[in-house]
Amino acid sequence: MRLTGLALLAALAASSPATALDTRQAAAAVGDQVIRWRRDIHQHPELGNRETRTAKLVADQLKRLGLDVQTGVAHTGVVARLKGGKPGPRLAIRADIDALPVTEEADLPFASKVRSTYAGQEVGVMHACGHDAHTAILLGVATALTGMRNDLPGEVMFIFQPAEEGAPPGEEGGAKLMLKEGIFREFKPDAVLGLHVFYTLHADQVGVREGPLLAGSDRFKIRVYGAQTHGAQPWRGVDPIVTAAAIVGQAQTIVSRQLDISKLPAVLTFGMFQGGVRYNIIPDKVELEGTVRTFDAAMREDLFDRLRRTAEGIAAAQGARVELDAPMPEVHNPVTRNDAALLRRLRPSLEKAVGKDNVIDVPPNMVAEDFSYFADEVPGLYFFVGVVPPGQDLATVAPNHSPKFFLDEKALDTGTRAMLQTAVDFLAGEAK
């Protein structure tokens, strides 16, 4: 009789040691279920620190596997532990579970119709960054590794993390809060693994880079204070809109003309400009908010020093006043770095899983990830999994965070195989 699905996985686990297990077959055995999980989660997305349905789906499956499961970690996070049948190292694998305030435009039978409230506004909610895939892949990996339990060396912690995209205003969340609550206190892993589906690669490819992969991110706020007056008589007041506009314009020269970006890139972006309530009234206050992305601590400090001097100097020249929260420490993410030794050791595992030609060396990317908090605690390996259908022009696809973001489900198989192979090889290699 031909065995399929979880029955095949159970048969493989009963007959093969972990070091010899065909992880491609094991990934295939859970593949259909991974797709179902992903579609379910995609259709029911939830914003950060509010992922109650997703957390229940995850916890219920992990409990069915017989794992030691902890819920309510960092509000809605789920952590589970698997103890193998042989002595060996400790490994953590992390997936993020939250969605974004984006209204989905992709034409899918399981597209999100969810509405919620974000920053006081009604918004659509969508897994526009692919965290639904991350969650489903890790559930598949957890299922496969549990099937190998008797022959598996070491222990594995599965981390399903909420609020990677940021906690709601006034709340803590994400990886930083999970660590603050002590998930590595009793179980200190020897390494941590993570992945991210991404639009710059095809769905049969993975992308890696030694050292800094993703930028450190910071948020800043600048308040510009003037003196309110009638729009017909600007000389009777101090115009904070003109002052703020000059700050925005001049600040663009910090990266383009003042930093040595031939060594490492940097980005300074203003994303919010708010002020005024009526067309003919010059207001007394304007608020600016933005983000800074850097790969180097000294460059980060220098950039913020220059931003402060720019804002204060322009305000003084205009007769205005500024207050700066730059950077805002509660929304900082460190640089995501791949441990060089860990990557050199596990790159062959990625190549074994997807083929040597499909493991791509990628450049540093200016997006940020709070996986960096875990990788600052223990050696980390973080890699991209492509989402673009093979053969499609990469230049034509919608990026992550777009309402048209689309994931070729082949990426689920690629991600499951890549993560499962690296996990098995790490555990088996350390046990020797």
Secondary structure, 3 states (H helix, E strand, C coil): CCCCHHHHHHHHHHHCCHHHCCHHHHHHHHHHHHHHHHHHHHHCCCCCCCCHHHHHHHHHHHHHCCCEEEEEECCCEEEEEEECCEEEEEEEEEEECCCECCCCCCCCCCCCCCEEEECCEEEECECCCCHHHHHHHHHHHHHHHHHCHHHCEEEEEEEEECCCCCCCCCCCCHHHHHHHCCCCCCCCCCEEEEEEEEEEEECCCEEECCEEEECEEEEEEEEEECECEECCCHHHCECHHHHHHHHHHHHHHHHHHHCCCCCCCCEEEEEEEEECCCCCEECCEEEEEEEEEECCHHHHHHHHHHHHHHHHHHHHHHCCEEEEECCCHHHCECCEEECHHHHHHHHHHHHHHHCHHHEEECCCECCCCCHHHHHHHCCEEEEEEEEECCCCCHHHCCCCCCCCCCCCCHHHHHHHHHHHHHHHHHHHHHHC
